[in-house]
Amino acid sequence: MTVRFAVSVAALALLSACGGNGNSSAPAAPVAAVAPPAGQDWTQVVSKTADGGYVMGNPNAAIKLVEYGSRTCPTCGAFGQTGMKPLEEKYVKSGKVSYEFRDFLVHAPDLGVAALGECVGEAPFFPLLEQMYVEQPAFLEKLEKVPADFQQKLQSMSPAQQATAWVEYLGYIDFVKQRGVTEQQARACLADAKKLEAIGKITETAMQEKNVTGTPTFFLNGKQLDGSVTWPQIEAALKNAGA
């Protein structure tokens, strides 16, 4: 049976790889901190959302930050390497801000990498995402040296087979195996047609309904932060919103 994905190759080709366009408005009144559940801090509260992403923090936070990101996008990687820790420590832990990440497919390997990123479930989702960004330069180095015969073989593969071939070539299966995912679990995630289709649907919906055309794209309380792609820009927007 052939798996059909919502995002076509042609649609992916239209996406700008990485980057964006700043919004300015009068600063909002400061938001009060919210105590976390007993025995936890807000960074330990993670759940999957109806939109297919994963959200960390107070589900009723007054300030909601959503990122559409690609795990192989260098600009996303720069935010992951420099912004995720201070975002968690300074803003999510206070209960003022929640942070949701939604995989957005930009580059050919993204489908398989996103599937492996979701394979771990809710609690380890963000630690694994951050580690993928920390190690991203090594993966991108391999991606820049893809042999012609490998690319040729991809042409005769189904999308699911391509997803597996890419993560095998780049070394992501070994990467997740070192972080608690067995090879059997990893391959089961890559073979899960419903999971792959749901990941593709996130990109299709973002393109059609939210005019997302590249990564990273951030939304703050439902409003797109045009041009804000670095941690200093995002932090400025959070402070302006009262964080």
C-alpha contacts under 8 A as a table, 3 or more apart, distances in Angstrom:
res1	aa1	res2	aa2	distance
2	T	158	S	7.05
3	V	158	S	7.45
3	V	159	P	7.14
3	V	160	A	7.17
3	V	193	A	6.37
3	V	197	E	7.93
4	R	159	P	8.00
4	R	197	E	7.23
5	F	8	S	6.93
5	F	159	P	7.91
5	F	196	L	7.54
5	F	197	E	5.19
5	F	200	G	6.05
5	F	201	K	7.51
6	A	197	E	6.70
6	A	200	G	5.58
6	A	201	K	5.44
6	A	204	E	6.26
7	V	11	A	6.31
7	V	12	L	6.94
7	V	200	G	5.56
7	V	201	K	6.86
7	V	203	T	6.89
7	V	204	E	5.67
8	S	11	A	5.10
8	S	12	L	6.38
9	V	12	L	5.11
9	V	13	A	6.22
10	A	13	A	5.08
10	A	14	L	6.68
11	A	14	L	5.36
11	A	15	L	7.06
12	L	15	L	5.44
12	L	105	L	7.17
12	L	106	V	6.02
12	L	107	H	7.63
13	A	106	V	7.96
15	L	106	V	6.55
15	L	213	T	5.24
15	L	214	G	5.66
16	S	19	G	7.43
16	S	106	V	7.80
16	S	213	T	6.06
16	S	214	G	4.86
16	S	215	T	7.67
17	A	73	C	7.10
17	A	106	V	6.09
17	A	107	H	7.50
17	A	214	G	5.65
17	A	215	T	6.55
18	C	73	C	6.01
18	C	74	P	7.16
18	C	75	T	5.88
18	C	76	C	7.47
18	C	214	G	5.58
18	C	215	T	4.72
18	C	216	P	6.41
19	G	75	T	6.62
19	G	214	G	6.36
19	G	215	T	5.75
19	G	216	P	6.28
19	G	217	T	7.88
19	G	227	G	7.55
19	G	229	V	6.73
20	G	214	G	6.87
20	G	215	T	7.14
20	G	216	P	7.20
20	G	217	T	6.86
20	G	226	D	6.41
20	G	227	G	4.58
20	G	228	S	6.82
20	G	229	V	6.65
21	N	225	L	7.92
21	N	226	D	4.34
21	N	227	G	2.96
21	N	228	S	6.75
22	G	225	L	6.39
22	G	226	D	5.12
22	G	227	G	4.99
22	G	228	S	5.96
23	N	225	L	6.02
23	N	226	D	6.17
23	N	227	G	7.82
25	S	240	N	7.74
26	A	240	N	7.32
27	P	239	K	7.76
27	P	240	N	4.51
27	P	241	A	6.07
27	P	242	G	6.91
28	A	240	N	5.98
28	A	241	A	5.01
28	A	242	G	5.08
29	A	241	A	7.49
29	A	242	G	5.37
30	P	241	A	7.65
30	P	242	G	4.07
30	P	243	A	6.18
31	V	62	A	7.22
31	V	96	K	6.43
31	V	242	G	5.18
31	V	243	A	5.78
32	A	96	K	6.72
33	A	94	S	5.13
33	A	95	G	5.52
33	A	96	K	5.49
34	V	94	S	6.16
34	V	95	G	4.67
34	V	96	K	6.51
35	A	94	S	7.35
35	A	95	G	6.60
36	P	40	Q	6.29
36	P	41	D	5.42
36	P	42	W	5.55
36	P	58	N	7.50
36	P	95	G	6.87
37	P	40	Q	5.63
37	P	41	D	7.03
37	P	42	W	7.72
40	Q	44	Q	6.37
40	Q	45	V	7.75
41	D	44	Q	5.71
41	D	45	V	7.32
41	D	93	K	6.13
42	W	45	V	5.28
42	W	56	M	7.21
42	W	57	G	4.52
42	W	58	N	6.00
42	W	92	V	6.30
42	W	93	K	4.93
42	W	94	S	7.36
42	W	95	G	6.29
43	T	46	V	7.26
43	T	56	M	5.82
43	T	57	G	5.28
43	T	88	E	6.43
43	T	92	V	6.31
43	T	93	K	5.85
44	Q	56	M	7.24
44	Q	57	G	7.18
44	Q	123	A	6.89
45	V	56	M	5.72
45	V	57	G	5.33
45	V	58	N	7.19
45	V	123	A	7.58
46	V	54	Y	6.79
46	V	55	V	5.53
46	V	56	M	4.48
46	V	57	G	6.46
46	V	122	E	5.76
46	V	123	A	5.98
47	S	54	Y	5.62
47	S	55	V	5.57
47	S	56	M	6.89
47	S	122	E	5.71
47	S	123	A	7.90
48	K	52	G	6.56
48	K	53	G	5.79
48	K	54	Y	4.40
48	K	55	V	6.32
48	K	122	E	6.82
49	T	52	G	5.40
49	T	53	G	5.33
49	T	54	Y	5.78
49	T	55	V	6.73
50	A	53	G	7.42
51	D	202	I	7.13
52	G	102	R	6.71
52	G	198	A	7.25
52	G	199	I	7.24
52	G	202	I	6.47
53	G	100	E	6.28
53	G	101	F	5.43
53	G	102	R	4.32
53	G	103	D	7.11
54	Y	100	E	5.35
54	Y	101	F	5.52
54	Y	102	R	6.75
54	Y	122	E	7.31
54	Y	125	F	7.67
55	V	59	P	7.78
55	V	98	S	6.72
55	V	99	Y	5.49
55	V	100	E	3.95
55	V	101	F	6.49
56	M	59	P	7.81
56	M	92	V	7.50
56	M	98	S	5.71
56	M	99	Y	5.27
56	M	100	E	6.20
57	G	61	A	7.65
57	G	92	V	5.61
57	G	93	K	7.07
57	G	95	G	6.51
57	G	97	V	6.93
57	G	98	S	4.71
57	G	99	Y	6.67
58	N	61	A	5.08
58	N	92	V	7.50
58	N	95	G	5.26
58	N	96	K	7.36
58	N	97	V	6.98
58	N	98	S	5.72
59	P	98	S	6.65
61	A	64	K	6.39
61	A	95	G	6.09
61	A	96	K	5.20
61	A	97	V	5.32
61	A	98	S	5.82
62	A	96	K	5.91
62	A	97	V	6.56
63	I	96	K	6.08
63	I	97	V	4.73
63	I	98	S	6.51
63	I	220	L	7.05
63	I	221	N	6.07
63	I	238	L	7.69
63	I	241	A	7.14
63	I	243	A	7.38
64	K	97	V	5.65
64	K	98	S	4.98
64	K	99	Y	6.26
64	K	100	E	7.79
64	K	219	F	8.00
64	K	220	L	5.71
64	K	221	N	5.05
64	K	222	G	7.83
65	L	97	V	7.04
65	L	98	S	6.04
65	L	99	Y	4.87
65	L	100	E	6.25
65	L	218	F	6.95
65	L	219	F	5.79
65	L	220	L	4.71
65	L	221	N	6.50
66	V	99	Y	5.81
66	V	100	E	4.63
66	V	101	F	5.94
66	V	102	R	7.51
66	V	218	F	5.57
66	V	219	F	5.06
66	V	220	L	6.48
67	E	99	Y	7.71
67	E	100	E	6.19
67	E	101	F	4.96
67	E	102	R	6.11
67	E	216	P	6.57
67	E	217	T	5.72
67	E	218	F	4.50
67	E	219	F	6.48
68	Y	101	F	6.15
68	Y	102	R	4.87
68	Y	103	D	5.86
68	Y	104	F	5.56
68	Y	215	T	6.31
68	Y	216	P	5.64
68	Y	217	T	5.17
68	Y	218	F	6.38
69	G	73	C	7.57
69	G	76	C	6.10
69	G	101	F	7.02
69	G	102	R	6.31
69	G	103	D	5.35
69	G	104	F	5.30
69	G	105	L	7.98
69	G	215	T	5.19
69	G	216	P	4.77
69	G	217	T	6.79
70	S	73	C	5.21
70	S	76	C	6.52
70	S	103	D	5.88
70	S	104	F	5.34
70	S	105	L	6.06
70	S	106	V	6.34
70	S	107	H	7.79
70	S	110	D	6.71
70	S	215	T	6.27
70	S	216	P	7.10
71	R	76	C	6.99
71	R	77	G	7.01
71	R	103	D	7.62
71	R	110	D	6.66
71	R	113	V	7.14
71	R	114	A	7.20
71	R	129	L	7.71
71	R	132	M	7.06
71	R	133	Y	6.79
71	R	136	Q	7.88
72	T	76	C	7.74
72	T	77	G	7.33
72	T	107	H	6.96
72	T	109	P	7.71
72	T	110	D	6.66
72	T	136	Q	6.86
72	T	139	F	7.99
72	T	140	L	7.09
73	C	76	C	5.24
73	C	77	G	6.10
73	C	106	V	7.78
73	C	107	H	7.83
73	C	215	T	7.06
73	C	216	P	7.96
74	P	77	G	4.70
74	P	78	A	6.11
74	P	136	Q	7.73
75	T	78	A	5.08
75	T	79	F	6.49
75	T	215	T	7.49
75	T	216	P	6.86
75	T	229	V	7.31
75	T	230	T	7.91
76	C	79	F	5.15
76	C	80	G	6.13
76	C	133	Y	7.84
76	C	215	T	6.68
76	C	216	P	5.43
76	C	229	V	7.75
77	G	80	G	4.91
77	G	81	Q	6.01
77	G	133	Y	4.83
77	G	134	V	7.27
77	G	136	Q	6.74
78	A	81	Q	5.14
78	A	82	T	6.09
78	A	83	G	7.85
78	A	133	Y	7.63
78	A	230	T	7.51
79	F	82	T	5.27
79	F	83	G	4.99
79	F	84	M	6.86
79	F	229	V	7.27
79	F	230	T	5.74
79	F	231	W	5.84
80	G	83	G	5.56
80	G	84	M	5.22
80	G	130	E	5.87
80	G	133	Y	5.69
80	G	134	V	7.40
81	Q	84	M	6.69
81	Q	130	E	7.02
81	Q	133	Y	6.15
81	Q	134	V	5.71
82	T	85	K	7.09
82	T	86	P	7.75
82	T	231	W	6.71
83	G	86	P	5.64
83	G	87	L	5.88
83	G	230	T	7.70
83	G	231	W	4.91
84	M	87	L	5.06
84	M	88	E	6.13
84	M	130	E	7.28
85	K	88	E	5.20
85	K	89	E	6.04
86	P	89	E	5.01
86	P	90	K	5.51
86	P	91	Y	7.52
87	L	90	K	5.66
87	L	91	Y	5.41
87	L	92	V	6.33
87	L	235	E	7.79
88	E	91	Y	5.71
88	E	92	V	4.68
88	E	93	K	5.97
89	E	92	V	6.41
89	E	93	K	5.63
90	K	93	K	6.44
90	K	94	S	6.88
91	Y	94	S	5.39
91	Y	95	G	7.08
91	Y	96	K	6.30
91	Y	97	V	5.59
91	Y	243	A	6.78
92	V	95	G	5.51
92	V	96	K	6.37
92	V	97	V	4.84
92	V	98	S	5.66
92	V	99	Y	7.16
93	K	96	K	7.76
93	K	97	V	7.93
94	S	97	V	7.23
95	G	98	S	7.28
96	K	243	A	6.18
97	V	243	A	7.09
102	R	202	I	7.27
103	D	114	A	6.44
103	D	199	I	6.94
103	D	202	I	7.12
103	D	203	T	7.40
104	F	110	D	7.94
104	F	199	I	7.95
104	F	200	G	7.88
104	F	202	I	6.75
104	F	203	T	5.04
104	F	215	T	7.36
105	L	108	A	7.82
105	L	110	D	5.46
105	L	111	L	6.45
105	L	200	G	7.16
105	L	203	T	6.14
106	V	110	D	6.68
106	V	214	G	7.23
106	V	215	T	7.64
107	H	110	D	5.53
108	A	111	L	7.28
108	A	166	W	7.90
109	P	112	G	5.88
109	P	113	V	6.29
109	P	163	A	6.29
109	P	166	W	5.39
109	P	167	V	6.79
110	D	113	V	5.07
110	D	114	A	5.83
110	D	163	A	7.82
111	L	114	A	5.28
111	L	115	A	6.25
111	L	163	A	5.87
111	L	196	L	6.95
111	L	199	I	7.23
111	L	200	G	7.41
112	G	115	A	5.07
112	G	116	L	6.35
112	G	160	A	7.96
112	G	163	A	4.26
112	G	164	T	6.01
112	G	166	W	6.98
112	G	167	V	6.06
112	G	190	L	6.33
113	V	116	L	5.21
113	V	117	G	6.16
113	V	163	A	7.71
113	V	167	V	6.35
113	V	172	Y	7.08
114	A	117	G	4.85
114	A	118	E	6.30
114	A	199	I	7.53
115	A	118	E	5.26
115	A	119	C	6.15
115	A	189	C	6.19
115	A	190	L	6.13
115	A	195	K	7.15
115	A	196	L	6.67
115	A	199	I	7.58
116	L	119	C	4.87
116	L	120	V	7.41
116	L	172	Y	7.96
116	L	173	I	7.83
116	L	176	V	7.39
116	L	186	A	6.25
116	L	189	C	6.60
116	L	190	L	7.06
117	G	120	V	6.60
117	G	125	F	6.69
117	G	128	L	6.71
117	G	129	L	6.55
118	E	121	G	5.79
118	E	122	E	7.89
118	E	125	F	6.49
119	C	181	V	7.78
119	C	185	Q	7.50
119	C	186	A	6.76
119	C	189	C	6.01
120	V	123	A	7.90
120	V	124	P	6.03
120	V	125	F	6.20
120	V	181	V	6.83
121	G	124	P	6.35
121	G	125	F	5.99
122	E	125	F	5.23
123	A	126	F	7.44
124	P	127	P	5.44
124	P	128	L	6.09
125	F	128	L	5.46
125	F	129	L	6.21
126	F	129	L	4.88
126	F	130	E	6.07
127	P	130	E	5.19
127	P	131	Q	6.21
128	L	131	Q	5.00
128	L	132	M	6.10
128	L	179	R	7.96
129	L	132	M	5.11
129	L	133	Y	6.44
130	E	133	Y	5.14
130	E	134	V	6.24
131	Q	134	V	4.92
131	Q	135	E	6.14
132	M	135	E	5.27
132	M	136	Q	5.76
133	Y	136	Q	4.79
134	V	137	P	7.60
135	E	138	A	5.95
135	E	139	F	6.99
136	Q	139	F	5.15
136	Q	140	L	6.11
137	P	140	L	5.09
137	P	141	E	6.15
138	A	141	E	5.17
138	A	142	K	6.69
139	F	142	K	5.30
139	F	143	L	6.28
139	F	170	L	6.00
139	F	171	G	7.58
140	L	143	L	4.73
140	L	144	E	6.21
141	E	144	E	5.32
141	E	145	K	6.83
142	K	145	K	5.26
142	K	146	V	6.64
142	K	170	L	6.24
143	L	146	V	5.62
143	L	170	L	7.00
146	V	150	F	6.93
146	V	151	Q	7.22
147	P	150	F	5.46
147	P	151	Q	6.67
148	A	151	Q	5.18
148	A	152	Q	6.19
149	D	152	Q	4.94
149	D	153	K	6.27
150	F	153	K	5.18
150	F	154	L	6.48
151	Q	154	L	5.21
151	Q	155	Q	7.00
152	Q	155	Q	5.59
152	Q	156	S	7.85
153	K	156	S	5.99
153	K	157	M	7.15
154	L	157	M	5.24
154	L	162	Q	5.98
154	L	165	A	7.80
157	M	160	A	7.88
157	M	161	Q	5.58
157	M	162	Q	5.84
158	S	161	Q	5.11
158	S	162	Q	6.12
159	P	162	Q	5.00
159	P	163	A	6.14
160	A	163	A	5.09
160	A	164	T	6.47
160	A	190	L	6.91
160	A	191	A	6.51
160	A	193	A	7.40
160	A	196	L	7.59
161	Q	164	T	5.21
161	Q	165	A	6.11
162	Q	165	A	4.94
162	Q	166	W	6.08
163	A	166	W	5.39
163	A	167	V	6.53
163	A	190	L	7.01
164	T	167	V	5.42
164	T	168	E	6.12
164	T	187	R	7.70
164	T	190	L	6.15
165	A	168	E	5.17
165	A	169	Y	6.11
166	W	169	Y	5.14
166	W	170	L	6.12
167	V	170	L	5.15
167	V	171	G	5.85
167	V	172	Y	5.01
167	V	173	I	6.22
168	E	171	G	5.28
168	E	172	Y	6.37
168	E	173	I	6.10
169	Y	172	Y	7.97
171	G	174	D	5.57
171	G	175	F	6.31
172	Y	175	F	4.69
172	Y	176	V	6.25
173	I	176	V	5.40
173	I	177	K	6.14
173	I	183	E	6.88
173	I	186	A	6.71
174	D	177	K	4.95
174	D	178	Q	6.32
174	D	183	E	7.94
175	F	178	Q	5.43
175	F	179	R	6.87
176	V	179	R	4.94
176	V	180	G	6.60
176	V	181	V	5.49
176	V	182	T	7.76
176	V	186	A	7.73
177	K	180	G	5.59
177	K	181	V	4.73
177	K	182	T	5.36
177	K	183	E	6.27
178	Q	181	V	7.25
181	V	185	Q	6.23
181	V	186	A	6.44
182	T	185	Q	5.15
182	T	186	A	6.22
183	E	186	A	4.98
183	E	187	R	6.10
184	Q	187	R	5.30
184	Q	188	A	6.10
185	Q	188	A	5.06
185	Q	189	C	6.27
186	A	189	C	5.23
186	A	190	L	6.37
187	R	190	L	4.98
187	R	191	A	6.13
188	A	191	A	5.07
188	A	192	D	6.16
189	C	192	D	5.17
189	C	195	K	7.37
190	L	193	A	7.90
190	L	196	L	7.44
192	D	195	K	5.36
192	D	196	L	6.35
193	A	196	L	5.18
193	A	197	E	6.05
194	K	197	E	5.11
194	K	198	A	6.05
195	K	198	A	5.13
195	K	199	I	6.27
196	L	199	I	5.18
196	L	200	G	6.30
197	E	200	G	5.07
197	E	201	K	6.13
198	A	201	K	4.96
198	A	202	I	6.61
199	I	202	I	5.44
199	I	203	T	7.20
200	G	203	T	5.50
200	G	204	E	6.51
201	K	204	E	4.99
201	K	205	T	6.02
202	I	205	T	5.31
202	I	206	A	6.11
203	T	206	A	5.11
203	T	207	M	6.15
204	E	207	M	5.25
204	E	208	Q	6.15
205	T	208	Q	5.18
205	T	209	E	5.61
205	T	210	K	7.34
206	A	209	E	5.50
206	A	210	K	4.96
206	A	211	N	6.32
206	A	212	V	5.44
207	M	210	K	5.83
207	M	211	N	4.82
207	M	212	V	4.79
207	M	213	T	6.24
208	Q	211	N	5.98
208	Q	212	V	7.83
212	V	217	T	6.80
214	G	217	T	6.56
216	P	229	V	6.14
217	T	224	Q	7.40
217	T	225	L	7.32
217	T	226	D	7.76
217	T	228	S	7.75
217	T	229	V	7.06
218	F	224	Q	5.87
218	F	225	L	5.54
218	F	226	D	7.81
218	F	228	S	7.23
218	F	229	V	7.50
219	F	222	G	5.44
219	F	223	K	5.08
219	F	224	Q	4.22
219	F	225	L	5.61
220	L	223	K	5.22
220	L	224	Q	6.38
220	L	225	L	6.75
225	L	228	S	5.57
228	S	233	Q	5.37
228	S	234	I	6.12
229	V	233	Q	6.69
229	V	234	I	6.98
230	T	233	Q	5.35
230	T	234	I	6.29
231	W	234	I	5.02
231	W	235	E	5.90
232	P	235	E	5.11
232	P	236	A	6.11
233	Q	236	A	5.18
233	Q	237	A	6.40
234	I	237	A	5.09
234	I	238	L	6.24
235	E	238	L	5.00
235	E	239	K	6.19
236	A	239	K	5.19
236	A	240	N	6.11
237	A	240	N	4.99
237	A	241	A	6.23
238	L	241	A	5.07
238	L	242	G	6.58
238	L	243	A	5.47
239	K	242	G	5.14
239	K	243	A	4.79
240	N	243	A	7.26
